[in-house]
Amino acid sequence: MPRNARAAYLPTIATNQMQLPIGAMRCLIMLIVAMVISHSPVSAQGTEAPEAETAAPQTQQPQMPKTLIVGTKLAPPFVYKAEDGSWSGISIDLWRRLALALNRDFEIKEFDTAQGVVDAAAEKEIDIGISALSVTGPRELIADFSHPYYQSGLGIAVATGPASAWVNLLRALSSGPFLATVGMLALLLFATGAVMWLIERRHNPEHFPTDVVRGVGNGFWWSAVTMTTVGYGDKAPVTLLGRAIAVIWMFAALILTAVFTAQLTSALTVQSFAGPVTSVADLGKANVGILEGASSEAYFRDRRQFPQSFANVSAGLAALKSGRIDAFVHDAPILGFEISKGDAKGIELLGDLFETQNYAVVMPQDSSLREPLNQALLEITASDLWPAITSKYLDVGGPQ
């Protein structure tokens, strides 16, 4: 082959040899790119994520709301318990409506005291507490309360009637005001008699002996007889000064008799017929009974007074009727209800209402039930259903 022809042929061969490997490499690169794209994370997410999203809800089964534990305490007319164990009352009927609005089942757990219900809520032993539960500062520190649904206050029950009048009369005769009045009168009679004895003892020893004991005693007798206008005449002054003192004493005795009679009458009337307790101001000097664990404990504790505690209202009213206590202090609507039943004859509720309080539902702190319960509570108490619930128990004296 000529040199020129060989030279022309060699570039052609070289070009063909180079073109074949380049085409193969292009195909190989395109194949690799296609494989990478088909197995990339973007593609995997696009195909597998919907399966994961649809599968997740299938594995999480919906949880049914747990049954609520509701704590309560006997407190007619707000909470009754029948012989068959069923519950009723203003607070119980209200709670049934609230549970219906919340779509929750519940079980009732009974406690002995109102404070026991609050403590159980604070320790999360119960989910809800409802009875005649007053909202107080110390209770609010350990638990949460709903909006109030009933306004109450402390009332004072006292005994009345013939049996208690005799007991109160004996107390009146030994009361401080009565003894103070008698003491002042005796002191005044003694001073007047002693003055008369000093004036008359030398000139009239027959009526006013020089002996101190007999002489002053006769002077006391003369001043008492003169003051009461009895006028026996067995003792009488003979000196001019003595008779002048006697005249002054006679006129003064008229005024003093009226004053002391009014004071004695007032003391005896108030103490014997109205009793030792007629208002809140008398509680500090009387023998008072309260319900154990009730909010009234805080009222007396703050005033450093320590009344007798009773397990229930009936026991406290029985003690009041028998004269063992002078007054029984508890929530006014509950006292009024117990008295109106007719079982507590000879007992009345004073008109004074003090320490105004509100009844509410108690829950553990930060309870998730608080907001939905408050909404349902406001709706129920603002409706016509609430007056129907209260009148059912308050107007007829018990559950029907």
One Martini backbone bead per residue (centre of mass of N, CA, C, O) as a GRO file, in nm:
protein
  400
    1MET     BB    1   0.099   0.035   0.021
    2PRO     BB    2   0.084   0.339   0.003
    3ARG     BB    3   0.168   0.591   0.201
    4ASN     BB    4  -0.079   0.777   0.156
    5ALA     BB    5  -0.299   0.567   0.199
    6ARG     BB    6  -0.219   0.480   0.483
    7ALA     BB    7  -0.262   0.759   0.609
    8ALA     BB    8  -0.567   0.772   0.544
    9TYR     BB    9  -0.655   0.503   0.697
   10LEU     BB   10  -0.569   0.541   0.996
   11PRO     BB   11  -0.775   0.762   1.093
   12THR     BB   12  -1.024   0.592   1.037
   13ILE     BB   13  -0.966   0.367   1.235
   14ALA     BB   14  -0.933   0.544   1.482
   15THR     BB   15  -1.217   0.658   1.478
   16ASN     BB   16  -1.372   0.390   1.503
   17GLN     BB   17  -1.240   0.300   1.768
   18MET     BB   18  -1.355   0.552   1.935
   19GLN     BB   19  -1.667   0.535   1.879
   20LEU     BB   20  -1.745   0.275   2.024
   21PRO     BB   21  -1.675   0.336   2.323
   22ILE     BB   22  -1.856   0.594   2.357
   23GLY     BB   23  -2.136   0.463   2.312
   24ALA     BB   24  -2.117   0.262   2.542
   25MET     BB   25  -2.086   0.466   2.768
   26ARG     BB   26  -2.351   0.610   2.729
   27CYS     BB   27  -2.531   0.370   2.791
   28LEU     BB   28  -2.423   0.313   3.071
   29ILE     BB   29  -2.494   0.584   3.198
   30MET     BB   30  -2.800   0.575   3.145
   31LEU     BB   31  -2.850   0.318   3.310
   32ILE     BB   32  -2.749   0.422   3.583
   33VAL     BB   33  -2.938   0.663   3.608
   34ALA     BB   34  -3.199   0.498   3.598
   35MET     BB   35  -3.140   0.330   3.855
   36VAL     BB   36  -3.107   0.562   4.052
   37ILE     BB   37  -3.389   0.689   4.014
   38SER     BB   38  -3.559   0.431   4.082
   39HIS     BB   39  -3.388   0.421   4.389
   40SER     BB   40  -3.462   0.672   4.508
   41PRO     BB   41  -3.597   0.846   4.786
   42VAL     BB   42  -3.815   0.998   4.629
   43SER     BB   43  -3.954   0.749   4.516
   44ALA     BB   44  -4.002   0.609   4.785
   45GLN     BB   45  -4.181   0.826   4.911
   46GLY     BB   46  -4.400   0.828   4.689
   47THR     BB   47  -4.481   0.510   4.744
   48GLU     BB   48  -4.455   0.458   5.075
   49ALA     BB   49  -4.591   0.688   5.247
   50PRO     BB   50  -4.894   0.625   5.209
   51GLU     BB   51  -4.874   0.349   5.348
   52ALA     BB   52  -4.782   0.463   5.623
   53GLU     BB   53  -5.025   0.654   5.668
   54THR     BB   54  -5.246   0.423   5.654
   55ALA     BB   55  -5.121   0.233   5.878
   56ALA     BB   56  -5.110   0.392   6.147
   57PRO     BB   57  -5.417   0.410   6.227
   58GLN     BB   58  -5.453   0.096   6.244
   59THR     BB   59  -5.264   0.063   6.512
   60GLN     BB   60  -5.451   0.298   6.649
   61GLN     BB   61  -5.668   0.261   6.887
   62PRO     BB   62  -5.943   0.378   7.019
   63GLN     BB   63  -6.007   0.542   7.324
   64MET     BB   64  -6.191   0.506   7.591
   65PRO     BB   65  -6.336   0.663   7.829
   66LYS     BB   66  -6.310   0.679   8.146
   67THR     BB   67  -6.431   0.612   8.447
   68LEU     BB   68  -6.557   0.812   8.678
   69ILE     BB   69  -6.467   0.933   8.999
   70VAL     BB   70  -6.714   1.012   9.249
   71GLY     BB   71  -6.724   1.223   9.515
   72THR     BB   72  -6.909   1.205   9.833
   73LYS     BB   73  -7.164   1.342  10.070
   74LEU     BB   74  -7.379   1.353  10.307
   75ALA     BB   75  -7.636   1.631  10.227
   76PRO     BB   76  -7.914   1.723  10.296
   77PRO     BB   77  -8.055   1.802   9.983
   78PHE     BB   78  -7.790   1.726   9.802
   79VAL     BB   79  -7.744   1.434   9.954
   80TYR     BB   80  -7.856   1.106   9.898
   81LYS     BB   81  -7.924   0.772  10.055
   82ALA     BB   82  -8.054   0.487   9.997
   83GLU     BB   83  -8.110   0.163  10.092
   84ASP     BB   84  -8.019   0.060   9.789
   85GLY     BB   85  -7.774   0.287   9.715
   86SER     BB   86  -7.899   0.525   9.601
   87TRP     BB   87  -7.878   0.846   9.442
   88SER     BB   88  -7.953   1.188   9.550
   89GLY     BB   89  -8.016   1.526   9.469
   90ILE     BB   90  -7.902   1.819   9.374
   91SER     BB   91  -7.605   1.738   9.309
   92ILE     BB   92  -7.666   1.467   9.167
   93ASP     BB   93  -7.853   1.569   8.943
   94LEU     BB   94  -7.646   1.759   8.826
   95TRP     BB   95  -7.429   1.548   8.757
   96ARG     BB   96  -7.592   1.381   8.555
   97ARG     BB   97  -7.606   1.613   8.352
   98LEU     BB   98  -7.302   1.650   8.318
   99ALA     BB   99  -7.232   1.361   8.225
  100LEU     BB  100  -7.411   1.378   7.971
  101ALA     BB  101  -7.259   1.620   7.843
  102LEU     BB  102  -6.970   1.458   7.861
  103ASN     BB  103  -6.995   1.153   7.803
  104ARG     BB  104  -6.986   1.002   8.102
  105ASP     BB  105  -6.897   0.774   8.317
  106PHE     BB  106  -6.976   0.659   8.665
  107GLU     BB  107  -6.858   0.651   9.011
  108ILE     BB  108  -6.947   0.628   9.349
  109LYS     BB  109  -6.781   0.781   9.638
  110GLU     BB  110  -6.774   0.766   9.979
  111PHE     BB  111  -6.766   1.011  10.244
  112ASP     BB  112  -6.753   1.155  10.568
  113THR     BB  113  -6.632   1.428  10.454
  114ALA     BB  114  -6.577   1.715  10.286
  115GLN     BB  115  -6.266   1.719  10.317
  116GLY     BB  116  -6.226   1.433  10.202
  117VAL     BB  117  -6.304   1.507   9.913
  118VAL     BB  118  -6.088   1.722   9.865
  119ASP     BB  119  -5.840   1.544   9.928
  120ALA     BB  120  -5.894   1.334   9.703
  121ALA     BB  121  -5.862   1.536   9.471
  122ALA     BB  122  -5.573   1.630   9.540
  123GLU     BB  123  -5.471   1.306   9.519
  124LYS     BB  124  -5.628   1.164   9.275
  125GLU     BB  125  -5.867   0.956   9.369
  126ILE     BB  126  -6.047   1.155   9.214
  127ASP     BB  127  -6.221   1.338   8.957
  128ILE     BB  128  -6.480   1.403   9.137
  129GLY     BB  129  -6.652   1.652   9.351
  130ILE     BB  130  -6.985   1.625   9.512
  131SER     BB  131  -7.177   1.857   9.714
  132ALA     BB  132  -7.158   2.057  10.003
  133LEU     BB  133  -6.911   2.247   9.867
  134SER     BB  134  -6.703   2.478   9.983
  135VAL     BB  135  -6.531   2.763   9.891
  136THR     BB  136  -6.191   2.793   9.990
  137GLY     BB  137  -5.877   2.887  10.033
  138PRO     BB  138  -5.742   2.616  10.128
  139ARG     BB  139  -5.879   2.443   9.903
  140GLU     BB  140  -5.766   2.601   9.651
  141LEU     BB  141  -5.461   2.515   9.701
  142ILE     BB  142  -5.526   2.182   9.634
  143ALA     BB  143  -5.764   2.260   9.432
  144ASP     BB  144  -6.024   2.257   9.196
  145PHE     BB  145  -6.291   2.471   9.079
  146SER     BB  146  -6.580   2.551   8.982
  147HIS     BB  147  -6.839   2.697   8.924
  148PRO     BB  148  -7.087   2.815   9.088
  149TYR     BB  149  -7.433   2.675   9.190
  150TYR     BB  150  -7.445   2.772   9.507
  151GLN     BB  151  -7.566   2.983   9.760
  152SER     BB  152  -7.435   3.031  10.087
  153GLY     BB  153  -7.425   2.981  10.455
  154LEU     BB  154  -7.414   3.045  10.782
  155GLY     BB  155  -7.601   2.904  11.049
  156ILE     BB  156  -7.831   2.925  11.340
  157ALA     BB  157  -7.918   2.693  11.583
  158VAL     BB  158  -8.191   2.690  11.819
  159ALA     BB  159  -8.359   2.658  12.110
  160THR     BB  160  -8.700   2.587  12.200
  161GLY     BB  161  -8.930   2.605  12.441
  162PRO     BB  162  -9.010   2.488  12.755
  163ALA     BB  163  -8.768   2.309  12.817
  164SER     BB  164  -8.546   2.521  12.740
  165ALA     BB  165  -8.642   2.755  12.925
  166TRP     BB  166  -8.554   2.635  13.196
  167VAL     BB  167  -8.261   2.603  13.129
  168ASN     BB  168  -8.215   2.908  13.057
  169LEU     BB  169  -8.298   3.020  13.334
  170LEU     BB  170  -8.066   2.896  13.493
  171ARG     BB  171  -7.850   3.035  13.326
  172ALA     BB  172  -7.940   3.326  13.387
  173LEU     BB  173  -7.892   3.314  13.703
  174SER     BB  174  -7.565   3.248  13.619
  175SER     BB  175  -7.498   3.487  13.472
  176GLY     BB  176  -7.311   3.761  13.433
  177PRO     BB  177  -7.520   3.996  13.428
  178PHE     BB  178  -7.681   3.907  13.677
  179LEU     BB  179  -7.447   3.894  13.886
  180ALA     BB  180  -7.357   4.188  13.848
  181THR     BB  181  -7.619   4.323  13.943
  182VAL     BB  182  -7.636   4.197  14.223
  183GLY     BB  183  -7.358   4.291  14.322
  184MET     BB  184  -7.409   4.597  14.303
  185LEU     BB  185  -7.649   4.602  14.496
  186ALA     BB  186  -7.507   4.486  14.748
  187LEU     BB  187  -7.286   4.701  14.766
  188LEU     BB  188  -7.480   4.942  14.810
  189LEU     BB  189  -7.616   4.836  15.071
  190PHE     BB  190  -7.359   4.809  15.237
  191ALA     BB  191  -7.265   5.108  15.227
  192THR     BB  192  -7.518   5.233  15.353
  193GLY     BB  193  -7.516   5.068  15.619
  194ALA     BB  194  -7.232   5.157  15.715
  195VAL     BB  195  -7.295   5.458  15.742
  196MET     BB  196  -7.528   5.430  15.946
  197TRP     BB  197  -7.361   5.293  16.167
  198LEU     BB  198  -7.154   5.520  16.214
  199ILE     BB  199  -7.377   5.728  16.308
  200GLU     BB  200  -7.560   5.530  16.526
  201ARG     BB  201  -7.387   5.361  16.739
  202ARG     BB  202  -7.388   5.574  16.989
  203HIS     BB  203  -7.712   5.664  16.987
  204ASN     BB  204  -7.813   5.354  16.856
  205PRO     BB  205  -7.740   5.048  16.979
  206GLU     BB  206  -8.003   4.885  16.948
  207HIS     BB  207  -7.998   4.900  16.621
  208PHE     BB  208  -7.666   4.979  16.622
  209PRO     BB  209  -7.426   4.812  16.708
  210THR     BB  210  -7.084   4.821  16.784
  211ASP     BB  211  -7.064   4.578  16.651
  212VAL     BB  212  -6.963   4.521  16.341
  213VAL     BB  213  -7.127   4.283  16.239
  214ARG     BB  214  -7.407   4.363  16.356
  215GLY     BB  215  -7.414   4.657  16.266
  216VAL     BB  216  -7.380   4.615  15.957
  217GLY     BB  217  -7.611   4.417  15.929
  218ASN     BB  218  -7.834   4.617  16.016
  219GLY     BB  219  -7.771   4.824  15.796
  220PHE     BB  220  -7.836   4.638  15.556
  221TRP     BB  221  -8.128   4.584  15.636
  222TRP     BB  222  -8.229   4.877  15.630
  223SER     BB  223  -8.157   4.942  15.329
  224ALA     BB  224  -8.337   4.718  15.205
  225VAL     BB  225  -8.611   4.798  15.329
  226THR     BB  226  -8.611   5.088  15.218
  227MET     BB  227  -8.581   5.029  14.913
  228THR     BB  228  -8.852   4.832  14.911
  229THR     BB  229  -9.077   4.965  15.104
  230VAL     BB  230  -9.159   4.795  15.357
  231GLY     BB  231  -9.136   4.906  15.658
  232TYR     BB  232  -9.095   4.771  15.956
  233GLY     BB  233  -8.932   4.951  16.195
  234ASP     BB  234  -8.693   4.795  16.358
  235LYS     BB  235  -8.512   5.008  16.196
  236ALA     BB  236  -8.389   5.337  16.313
  237PRO     BB  237  -8.308   5.654  16.307
  238VAL     BB  238  -8.219   5.939  16.548
  239THR     BB  239  -8.047   6.117  16.404
  240LEU     BB  240  -8.015   6.381  16.200
  241LEU     BB  241  -7.813   6.259  16.000
  242GLY     BB  242  -7.948   5.984  15.969
  243ARG     BB  243  -8.220   6.097  15.854
  244ALA     BB  244  -8.097   6.238  15.610
  245ILE     BB  245  -7.985   5.980  15.482
  246ALA     BB  246  -8.260   5.838  15.463
  247VAL     BB  247  -8.395   6.032  15.265
  248ILE     BB  248  -8.194   6.007  15.037
  249TRP     BB  249  -8.227   5.698  15.009
  250MET     BB  250  -8.524   5.690  14.931
  251PHE     BB  251  -8.502   5.847  14.660
  252ALA     BB  252  -8.273   5.679  14.536
  253ALA     BB  253  -8.423   5.404  14.544
  254LEU     BB  254  -8.632   5.458  14.328
  255ILE     BB  255  -8.430   5.475  14.094
  256LEU     BB  256  -8.263   5.214  14.142
  257THR     BB  257  -8.496   5.013  14.117
  258ALA     BB  258  -8.559   5.070  13.819
  259VAL     BB  259  -8.281   5.001  13.704
  260PHE     BB  260  -8.244   4.710  13.818
  261THR     BB  261  -8.506   4.593  13.707
  262ALA     BB  262  -8.440   4.630  13.408
  263GLN     BB  263  -8.180   4.460  13.403
  264LEU     BB  264  -8.297   4.194  13.510
  265THR     BB  265  -8.519   4.159  13.300
  266SER     BB  266  -8.338   4.155  13.053
  267ALA     BB  267  -8.160   3.916  13.132
  268LEU     BB  268  -8.390   3.706  13.171
  269THR     BB  269  -8.531   3.729  12.896
  270VAL     BB  270  -8.299   3.671  12.703
  271GLN     BB  271  -8.192   3.405  12.839
  272SER     BB  272  -8.468   3.235  12.878
  273PHE     BB  273  -8.628   3.285  12.593
  274ALA     BB  274  -8.389   3.332  12.370
  275GLY     BB  275  -8.129   3.266  12.482
  276PRO     BB  276  -7.776   3.277  12.459
  277VAL     BB  277  -7.847   3.291  12.140
  278THR     BB  278  -7.916   3.573  11.897
  279SER     BB  279  -7.628   3.590  11.754
  280VAL     BB  280  -7.312   3.604  11.638
  281ALA     BB  281  -7.196   3.754  11.896
  282ASP     BB  282  -7.265   3.494  12.097
  283LEU     BB  283  -7.062   3.259  12.019
  284GLY     BB  284  -6.806   3.327  12.203
  285LYS     BB  285  -7.003   3.261  12.486
  286ALA     BB  286  -7.076   2.973  12.377
  287ASN     BB  287  -7.204   2.647  12.326
  288VAL     BB  288  -7.081   2.498  12.035
  289GLY     BB  289  -7.182   2.335  11.731
  290ILE     BB  290  -7.042   2.115  11.475
  291LEU     BB  291  -6.930   1.986  11.179
  292GLU     BB  292  -6.728   1.756  11.082
  293GLY     BB  293  -6.528   1.891  10.823
  294ALA     BB  294  -6.629   2.168  10.796
  295SER     BB  295  -6.610   2.508  10.715
  296SER     BB  296  -6.667   2.610  11.014
  297GLU     BB  297  -6.390   2.549  11.139
  298ALA     BB  298  -6.237   2.796  11.024
  299TYR     BB  299  -6.397   3.018  11.161
  300PHE     BB  300  -6.319   2.934  11.460
  301ARG     BB  301  -6.012   2.909  11.430
  302ASP     BB  302  -5.960   3.214  11.361
  303ARG     BB  303  -6.098   3.277  11.668
  304ARG     BB  304  -6.011   3.074  11.888
  305GLN     BB  305  -6.235   2.846  11.861
  306PHE     BB  306  -6.382   2.532  12.026
  307PRO     BB  307  -6.602   2.340  11.920
  308GLN     BB  308  -6.817   2.095  11.888
  309SER     BB  309  -6.818   1.777  11.732
  310PHE     BB  310  -7.010   1.620  11.468
  311ALA     BB  311  -7.098   1.367  11.246
  312ASN     BB  312  -7.390   1.504  11.229
  313VAL     BB  313  -7.671   1.693  11.224
  314SER     BB  314  -7.856   1.524  11.406
  315ALA     BB  315  -7.666   1.517  11.653
  316GLY     BB  316  -7.652   1.825  11.696
  317LEU     BB  317  -7.962   1.873  11.738
  318ALA     BB  318  -7.991   1.683  11.980
  319ALA     BB  319  -7.798   1.842  12.164
  320LEU     BB  320  -7.961   2.103  12.154
  321LYS     BB  321  -8.232   1.992  12.269
  322SER     BB  322  -8.091   1.883  12.548
  323GLY     BB  323  -7.864   2.123  12.632
  324ARG     BB  324  -7.549   2.070  12.557
  325ILE     BB  325  -7.604   2.310  12.364
  326ASP     BB  326  -7.668   2.642  12.234
  327ALA     BB  327  -7.552   2.583  11.936
  328PHE     BB  328  -7.579   2.527  11.571
  329VAL     BB  329  -7.333   2.527  11.310
  330HIS     BB  330  -7.426   2.569  10.962
  331ASP     BB  331  -7.554   2.531  10.677
  332ALA     BB  332  -7.845   2.684  10.614
  333PRO     BB  333  -7.999   2.493  10.411
  334ILE     BB  334  -7.959   2.237  10.585
  335LEU     BB  335  -8.089   2.333  10.845
  336GLY     BB  336  -8.362   2.413  10.727
  337PHE     BB  337  -8.432   2.130  10.625
  338GLU     BB  338  -8.421   1.972  10.894
  339ILE     BB  339  -8.637   2.147  11.040
  340SER     BB  340  -8.874   2.114  10.821
  341LYS     BB  341  -8.932   1.800  10.867
  342GLY     BB  342  -9.008   1.775  11.203
  343ASP     BB  343  -8.776   1.630  11.384
  344ALA     BB  344  -8.696   1.938  11.509
  345LYS     BB  345  -8.838   2.010  11.766
  346GLY     BB  346  -8.753   2.313  11.924
  347ILE     BB  347  -8.620   2.438  11.655
  348GLU     BB  348  -8.436   2.720  11.524
  349LEU     BB  349  -8.362   2.967  11.274
  350LEU     BB  350  -8.181   3.218  11.239
  351GLY     BB  351  -8.155   3.511  11.042
  352ASP     BB  352  -7.862   3.486  11.038
  353LEU     BB  353  -7.612   3.536  10.775
  354PHE     BB  354  -7.286   3.398  10.743
  355GLU     BB  355  -7.033   3.331  10.559
  356THR     BB  356  -7.039   3.341  10.258
  357GLN     BB  357  -7.103   3.073  10.020
  358ASN     BB  358  -6.992   2.830   9.768
  359TYR     BB  359  -7.095   2.587   9.554
  360ALA     BB  360  -6.886   2.320   9.413
  361VAL     BB  361  -6.674   2.160   9.197
  362VAL     BB  362  -6.425   1.919   9.244
  363MET     BB  363  -6.071   1.898   9.144
  364PRO     BB  364  -5.797   1.844   9.021
  365GLN     BB  365  -5.533   1.983   8.931
  366ASP     BB  366  -5.539   2.040   8.597
  367SER     BB  367  -5.801   1.952   8.480
  368SER     BB  368  -5.960   1.855   8.177
  369LEU     BB  369  -6.268   1.901   8.293
  370ARG     BB  370  -6.315   2.199   8.358
  371GLU     BB  371  -6.414   2.341   8.099
  372PRO     BB  372  -6.648   2.152   8.008
  373LEU     BB  373  -6.795   2.169   8.281
  374ASN     BB  374  -6.845   2.475   8.290
  375GLN     BB  375  -7.016   2.490   8.035
  376ALA     BB  376  -7.238   2.295   8.133
  377LEU     BB  377  -7.308   2.442   8.397
  378LEU     BB  378  -7.406   2.711   8.274
  379GLU     BB  379  -7.633   2.590   8.104
  380ILE     BB  380  -7.800   2.459   8.333
  381THR     BB  381  -7.831   2.707   8.537
  382ALA     BB  382  -7.973   2.886   8.292
  383SER     BB  383  -8.199   2.699   8.295
  384ASP     BB  384  -8.509   2.541   8.372
  385LEU     BB  385  -8.382   2.292   8.519
  386TRP     BB  386  -8.271   2.407   8.787
  387PRO     BB  387  -8.533   2.488   8.942
  388ALA     BB  388  -8.645   2.197   8.933
  389ILE     BB  389  -8.428   2.066   9.111
  390THR     BB  390  -8.451   2.240   9.369
  391SER     BB  391  -8.765   2.218   9.419
  392LYS     BB  392  -8.776   1.907   9.456
  393TYR     BB  393  -8.626   1.941   9.755
  394LEU     BB  394  -8.706   2.219   9.901
  395ASP     BB  395  -9.035   2.221   9.884
  396VAL     BB  396  -9.083   1.900  10.008
  397GLY     BB  397  -8.841   1.770  10.195
  398GLY     BB  398  -8.755   1.569   9.953
  399PRO     BB  399  -8.748   1.295   9.785
  400GLN     BB  400  -8.967   1.155   9.501
   0.00000   0.00000   0.00000
